[in-house]
Amino acid sequence: ELKVEQNPLFLSMQEGKNYTIYCNYSTTSDRLYWYRQDPGKSLESLFVLLSNGAVKQEGRLMASLDTKARLSTLHITAAVHDLSATYFCAVDSQGGSEKLVFGKGTKLTVNP
Amino acid sequence: DGGITQSPKYLFRKEGQNVTLSCEQNLNHDAMYWYRQDPGQGLRLIYYSQIVNDFQKGDIAEGYSVSREKKESFPLTVTSAQKNPTAFYLCASSINDAAYGYTFGSGTRLTVV
């Protein structure tokens, strides 16, 4: 059974600082997704990573995937308050069922 | 514009009552999913469907039922057997191999009164 673990679950950081959120998963998969959720809102797709070594960047966020290590990272550069949200990673369980398994989410708070 | 629409946005249920949450998509996606989210928690899969007239239970299907009579629609009924239904419900859809992940609806917040 595929398990997806994110850490940290809570992250409080100052504006201007850098930090990384980690997403580990337990079984082979080469598809990983990052989503953002604002309080009381739905999930918005951030990145789709479909192969080993994939790297995607959008603004101050950069995501990467290492399928051999079963690890994805979401790196935040020079954080700003608008990045405060909960970030979820999800992994394609494959094996025919084609459903995503989500991590518990990382609640990011960026303080002025 | 293509998208996925959930209604209502807020729903109140009395004890012992069944309620139905609507989910409609015009993305021509084959697969649709229902998730439940409790405060401060991740997403838990209730039911999913990869094709019309077929659906599978997820991790927490007890007390819920679904139907998939049309490709565009995947309604979720929260039955009186679901003892703790207060939560945020999210519907999602994808192309059948989920290669691009899911597109989510805006959610329905269900409260028991």
Interface residues (C-beta under 8 A of the other chain):
Chain A: R31 Y33 Y35 G40 K41 S42 L43 E44 S45 V48 L50 F88 A90 D92 S97 E98 K99 L100 F102 G103 K104 G105 K107
Chain B: A31 Y33 G40 Q41 G42 L43 L45 Y48 Q50 Q56 G58 L90 A92 S94 N96 D97 A98 A99 Y100 G101 Y102 T103 F104 G105 S106 G107 R109
